[in-house]
Amino acid sequence: MNNNNNNNNNNNNNKRGRLFVVSAPSGAGKTTLCEYLASNVPGVVRSISVTTRPMRAGEKEGRDYFYVNKAQFLKKIKNKEFLEYAEVFGQYYGTPAAFVELNLRANKDVILAIDVQGAMKIKKKLGKNAVFVFILPPLLTALKKRLMGRKTDSIKQIKQRLALAKKELSYLNCYDYKVINDDVKTASAELKSIIIAARCRIK
């Protein structure tokens, strides 16, 4: 009996969390959905990316991103501090490797809200050791409306983001699940169910 208890304790100590990679075209709502999960699903934490892009109105250091200049970012690349990083529209974005590993070792599920470029790097590196979810807008016209409603991008930038969205959609089959964000409440419930299903999976 004691041996069985010891084995069970060892198994519990060796448990690791799961890595969830969530991608979406800009404006499709991936950040909102990931924030909801981190706030409402026990054992889930959201990784905060490092970026060189300027802080937008309403954003906060350490909540939305960690903001650095290009020289600081390049130094982090040199020091191998990122699980993945990518350049999008002239700005760099990266996922801090230490934060992810620390939480996975603590048996917490980590959500990365990153673009397709970064997701494909993680897929190549980790393969089946991560769960990949793509968030879709109901229509590209709805995506354009959301981007214009944010009032953070110029018309030229919105056109660039829509062109990128079409390219990103071609990677849909590289993901394990898709969630259509037509209604935030419904999309949140579907994303939560994916996390629960992954937790119930027999490895």
Secondary structure, DSSP 8 states (H G I E B T S, - for coil): -HHHHHHHHHHHHT----EEEEE--TTSSHHHHHHHHHHHSTTEEE---EE-S---TT--BTTTBEE--HHHHHHHHHTT-EEEEEEETTEEEEEEHHHHHHHHHTT-EEEEE--HHHHHHHHHHHGGGEEEEEEE-S-HHHHHHHHHHHT-S-HHHHHHHHHHHHHHHTTGGGSSEEEE-SSHHHHHHHHHHHHHHHHH---
